[in-house]
Amino acid sequence: MPRMMCVAGLLAAAAVASGASKREVAITLDDLPVAQSGTRGCEFGSLQMQTLRLITLFLHQKAPLAGFVAPGTCPELAPEEMRAVLKLWVQAGTELGNETFSGADLNTTDPAKYEQEILQADEALRALPGGAPRYFRYPLLHTGATAQTRERIARFLSAHGYTIAPVTLDNLDWMFSEVYSDALSHGKMEAMAHVRDDYLPYMESVIDFCEQRTMEVLGREIPQILLLHANRLNADMGADVLAALKKRGYHFIALGEALQDPAYQQPEKYVGPEGLSWIQRWSLTKGMPDKAEPKAPTWLEHEYERIRKGE
């Protein structure tokens, strides 16, 4: 059954339909060079092909892209192979940002080690033609389970010239792709089709939720920032996600342009272990009641747990 829109959501939709509002979204892609793409995801040849497929779909839709790189996540790649893959993104006009060297989790990584991870990734990115990176994305959106850790890393990033890249349209594309890639590697065509059937409706439910929540928390529409991952599923279905956004009236803009909106200058004071979107962080900072985001289908959660346990 379709999700019932709240009054704020109806007003936003009416504004878009009347031309009174212009919806904008910045696309960000995490875990470059590759994520959730099966056991052979880091093989140089297949990685090049998947990278080109992702680049092509964003170029076709004229969607500016910011990609966040964890250069140590494919240790089997030779350094020159890693640079060759990342150069494909740079040559396509993608702005590359820092996601620590290994995609480190701040919840489980010592802050001093985390800082070194930032510097390692920074060094790798500075060696590329794109120049010094400007943006940092916290892996898993974990910004510090304690106030001391949060403040320390935020100060470190500021001292090194980084702007934190927030996320307002967060989702579980990574879970869908883990199941999709596992099904592909084992020839489970029915499971692959099941993922493909459920992925887009799930993504639309997330967008719907976040649009409504934005109106509730901020009282107006803002340029949204979507997080996707550089994975096999988005190489196959990313064009459908972009088409769904366009159908809802969105225009694609660069991350830097989105961040010019005053919404992104307001405080968010969340401290804790959860990887929350900025809409949720702003609501908590304002003392508003929490609202749960849409969940993945139950069958997908069960299948993901089976894969994670190696069953």
C-alpha positions as CSV (number, residue, x, y, z in Angstrom):
1,M,0.0,0.0,0.0
2,P,1.5,3.4,-0.9
3,R,2.8,5.5,2.0
4,M,0.3,8.2,3.0
5,M,1.8,11.6,2.6
6,C,1.6,14.1,5.5
7,V,0.3,17.6,5.0
8,A,3.8,19.0,4.7
9,G,4.6,16.4,2.0
10,L,1.4,17.4,0.1
11,L,2.3,21.1,0.3
12,A,5.8,20.3,-1.0
13,A,4.5,18.3,-3.9
14,A,2.0,21.1,-4.7
15,A,4.8,23.6,-4.7
16,V,6.8,21.6,-7.1
17,A,3.8,21.0,-9.4
18,S,3.0,24.7,-9.6
19,G,6.6,25.6,-10.3
20,A,6.9,27.6,-7.0
21,S,9.8,25.3,-5.9
22,K,12.7,23.8,-7.7
23,R,14.0,20.6,-6.3
24,E,17.7,19.9,-6.3
25,V,19.8,17.0,-5.3
26,A,23.6,16.4,-5.2
27,I,24.7,12.8,-5.9
28,T,27.6,11.5,-3.8
29,L,29.2,8.0,-4.3
30,D,30.9,6.3,-1.4
31,D,33.5,3.6,-1.1
32,L,35.5,4.2,-4.3
33,P,37.0,2.3,-6.0
34,V,34.4,-0.4,-5.4
35,A,32.0,-1.7,-2.8
36,Q,29.6,-4.6,-2.3
37,S,30.4,-6.1,-5.7
38,G,31.3,-9.7,-4.8
39,T,34.6,-11.5,-4.3
40,R,35.9,-10.4,-7.7
41,G,35.0,-6.8,-7.3
42,C,38.6,-5.6,-7.0
43,E,39.9,-7.5,-10.0
44,F,41.4,-4.7,-12.2
45,G,39.6,-5.6,-15.5
46,S,36.2,-6.0,-14.0
47,L,36.7,-3.0,-11.8
48,Q,37.5,-0.8,-14.8
49,M,34.4,-2.0,-16.6
50,Q,32.1,-1.4,-13.6
51,T,33.7,2.1,-13.1
52,L,33.1,3.0,-16.7
53,R,29.5,1.9,-16.5
54,L,28.9,4.0,-13.4
55,I,30.6,7.0,-14.9
56,T,28.6,6.7,-18.1
57,L,25.2,6.7,-16.4
58,F,26.0,9.8,-14.4
59,L,27.4,11.6,-17.4
60,H,24.3,10.6,-19.5
61,Q,22.1,12.2,-16.9
62,K,24.4,15.3,-16.6
63,A,24.6,14.7,-12.9
64,P,27.7,16.3,-11.2
65,L,29.3,13.8,-8.9
66,A,31.4,13.8,-5.7
67,G,33.1,10.4,-5.0
68,F,34.6,9.5,-1.7
69,V,37.7,7.3,-1.8
70,A,39.0,4.7,0.6
71,P,42.2,3.8,-1.4
72,G,43.2,0.9,0.9
73,T,40.1,-1.1,0.4
74,C,41.4,-3.1,-2.6
75,P,44.9,-4.2,-1.4
76,E,45.1,-6.7,-4.3
77,L,45.3,-3.8,-6.8
78,A,48.8,-2.5,-7.7
79,P,49.3,1.2,-6.9
80,E,49.4,2.0,-10.6
81,E,46.1,0.1,-11.1
82,M,44.4,2.0,-8.3
83,R,45.6,5.3,-9.8
84,A,44.3,4.3,-13.2
85,V,40.8,3.5,-11.9
86,L,40.6,6.7,-9.9
87,K,41.9,8.8,-12.8
88,L,38.8,7.5,-14.8
89,W,36.7,9.4,-12.2
90,V,38.8,12.5,-12.3
91,Q,38.8,12.6,-16.1
92,A,35.0,12.4,-16.0
93,G,34.8,15.5,-13.9
94,T,34.1,13.8,-10.5
95,E,35.3,15.6,-7.4
96,L,37.1,13.1,-5.3
97,G,36.9,13.3,-1.5
98,N,38.5,11.5,1.5
99,E,36.8,8.6,3.2
100,T,39.9,7.5,5.2
101,F,42.4,5.1,3.8
102,S,40.6,1.8,4.7
103,G,37.1,3.1,5.3
104,A,37.8,3.1,9.0
105,D,34.9,3.0,11.5
106,L,35.3,5.8,14.1
107,N,33.3,3.7,16.5
108,T,36.0,1.1,16.7
109,T,39.2,2.9,15.6
110,D,41.4,4.8,18.0
111,P,41.2,8.5,17.2
112,A,45.0,8.8,16.6
113,K,44.9,5.9,14.2
114,Y,41.8,7.5,12.5
115,E,43.7,10.7,12.0
116,Q,46.5,8.8,10.3
117,E,43.9,7.1,8.1
118,I,42.8,10.5,7.0
119,L,46.3,11.6,6.2
120,Q,47.1,8.4,4.2
121,A,44.0,8.9,2.0
122,D,44.9,12.6,1.6
123,E,48.3,11.7,0.3
124,A,46.9,9.2,-2.2
125,L,44.3,11.7,-3.5
126,R,46.8,14.6,-3.8
127,A,48.9,12.4,-6.2
128,L,46.0,12.5,-8.7
129,P,45.3,15.2,-11.3
130,G,42.3,16.4,-9.4
131,G,44.5,18.1,-6.8
132,A,44.0,18.5,-3.0
133,P,40.7,17.0,-1.8
134,R,38.2,19.4,-0.2
135,Y,35.5,17.1,1.3
136,F,35.5,14.4,3.9
137,R,32.8,11.7,4.3
138,Y,32.7,9.8,7.6
139,P,32.6,6.1,6.8
140,L,29.3,4.6,7.9
141,L,28.3,8.2,8.9
142,H,29.9,7.5,12.3
143,T,31.0,10.9,13.6
144,G,32.0,10.0,17.1
145,A,30.4,7.9,19.9
146,T,31.6,10.3,22.5
147,A,31.8,14.1,22.5
148,Q,35.5,14.0,23.0
149,T,36.1,11.9,19.9
150,R,33.6,13.8,17.8
151,E,35.2,17.2,18.7
152,R,38.8,15.9,18.2
153,I,38.2,14.5,14.7
154,A,36.1,17.6,13.7
155,R,39.0,19.9,14.8
156,F,41.5,17.7,12.9
157,L,39.5,17.8,9.7
158,S,39.1,21.6,10.0
159,A,42.8,22.1,10.6
160,H,43.6,20.1,7.4
161,G,41.2,22.1,5.3
162,Y,38.3,19.6,5.0
163,T,34.6,20.3,4.8
164,I,32.4,17.5,6.1
165,A,30.1,16.1,3.4
166,P,26.7,15.5,5.0
167,V,24.0,13.1,3.8
168,T,20.2,13.8,3.8
169,L,19.0,10.9,1.6
170,D,20.6,7.9,3.3
171,N,19.6,4.4,2.4
172,L,20.5,0.7,2.5
173,D,21.7,0.3,-1.1
174,W,24.8,-1.4,0.3
175,M,22.6,-4.2,1.7
176,F,20.7,-4.7,-1.5
177,S,24.0,-4.9,-3.4
178,E,25.6,-7.4,-1.1
179,V,22.6,-9.7,-1.7
180,Y,22.6,-9.0,-5.4
181,S,26.3,-9.6,-5.8
182,D,26.1,-12.9,-3.8
183,A,23.2,-14.0,-6.0
184,L,25.2,-13.2,-9.1
185,S,28.3,-15.1,-8.0
186,H,26.2,-18.2,-7.3
187,G,24.0,-18.0,-10.3
188,K,20.8,-17.4,-8.3
189,M,18.8,-15.6,-11.0
190,E,15.6,-15.6,-9.0
191,A,17.3,-13.8,-6.0
192,M,18.8,-11.3,-8.4
193,A,15.4,-10.6,-9.9
194,H,13.9,-10.2,-6.4
195,V,16.5,-7.6,-5.5
196,R,15.9,-5.7,-8.8
197,D,12.1,-5.8,-8.2
198,D,12.4,-4.4,-4.6
199,Y,15.3,-1.9,-5.0
200,L,13.6,1.0,-6.7
201,P,10.3,0.9,-4.6
202,Y,12.5,0.9,-1.5
203,M,14.6,3.8,-2.7
204,E,11.4,5.8,-3.6
205,S,10.1,5.1,0.0
206,V,13.3,6.5,1.4
207,I,13.1,9.6,-0.8
208,D,9.5,10.1,0.2
209,F,10.3,9.8,3.9
210,C,13.2,12.2,3.7
211,E,11.2,14.8,1.8
212,Q,8.5,14.7,4.4
213,R,10.9,14.7,7.3
214,T,12.8,17.7,5.8
215,M,9.5,19.7,5.7
216,E,8.8,18.7,9.3
217,V,12.2,19.5,10.6
218,L,13.1,22.6,8.5
219,G,9.8,23.8,7.3
220,R,10.9,24.0,3.6
221,E,12.6,22.0,0.9
222,I,16.4,22.1,0.7
223,P,18.9,20.8,-1.8
224,Q,19.2,17.1,-0.8
225,I,22.4,15.1,-0.7
226,L,22.0,11.5,-1.8
227,L,24.5,8.8,-0.7
228,L,25.0,5.9,-3.1
229,H,27.8,3.4,-3.2
230,A,30.1,2.4,-6.0
231,N,28.7,-1.1,-6.2
232,R,27.4,-3.6,-8.8
233,L,23.8,-2.9,-8.2
234,N,24.0,0.8,-8.8
235,A,26.0,0.1,-12.0
236,D,23.0,-1.9,-13.1
237,M,20.2,0.1,-11.7
238,G,21.6,3.6,-10.9
239,A,20.0,5.0,-14.0
240,D,16.6,4.0,-12.6
241,V,17.3,5.8,-9.3
242,L,18.3,9.0,-11.2
243,A,15.2,8.7,-13.4
244,A,13.0,8.4,-10.3
245,L,14.5,11.5,-8.9
246,K,13.9,13.4,-12.1
247,K,10.3,12.2,-12.2
248,R,9.9,13.8,-8.7
249,G,11.1,17.1,-10.1
250,Y,14.8,17.0,-9.0
251,H,17.6,18.8,-10.9
252,F,21.1,17.5,-10.3
253,I,23.6,19.9,-8.8
254,A,27.2,19.7,-7.4
255,L,27.8,19.0,-3.7
256,G,29.4,22.4,-3.3
257,E,26.3,24.1,-4.6
258,A,24.0,22.2,-2.3
259,L,26.2,23.1,0.7
260,Q,25.6,26.8,0.0
261,D,22.0,26.4,1.3
262,P,21.8,27.9,4.9
263,A,20.4,24.6,6.1
264,Y,23.8,23.1,6.1
265,Q,25.2,25.9,8.3
266,Q,22.8,25.1,11.2
267,P,24.1,23.1,14.1
268,E,23.9,19.3,14.5
269,K,25.0,18.1,17.9
270,Y,24.3,14.4,17.7
271,V,26.8,12.3,19.7
272,G,26.5,8.5,19.6
273,P,27.3,5.3,17.7
274,E,24.6,5.5,15.1
275,G,25.3,6.5,11.5
276,L,22.4,9.0,11.1
277,S,21.5,11.2,8.2
278,W,21.7,15.0,8.8
279,I,17.9,15.3,8.7
280,Q,17.8,13.0,11.7
281,R,20.7,14.8,13.4
282,W,19.0,18.2,13.0
283,S,15.7,16.8,14.4
284,L,17.5,15.4,17.4
285,T,19.4,18.6,17.9
286,K,16.0,20.4,18.0
287,G,14.6,18.0,20.5
288,M,12.1,16.6,18.1
289,P,10.7,13.0,18.4
290,D,12.7,10.5,16.4
291,K,11.1,8.8,13.4
292,A,12.3,5.5,12.0
293,E,13.4,5.5,8.4
294,P,12.0,2.9,6.0
295,K,13.5,-0.6,6.5
296,A,14.7,-3.0,3.9
297,P,12.3,-5.9,3.0
298,T,12.4,-8.6,5.7
299,W,13.5,-11.3,3.2
300,L,16.5,-9.1,2.2
301,E,17.6,-8.6,5.8
302,H,17.5,-12.3,6.4
303,E,19.5,-13.0,3.3
304,Y,22.0,-10.4,4.1
305,E,22.5,-11.9,7.6
306,R,23.0,-15.3,6.1
307,I,25.7,-14.0,3.8
308,R,27.4,-12.0,6.6
309,K,27.6,-15.2,8.7
310,G,29.1,-17.1,5.8
311,E,26.3,-19.6,5.7
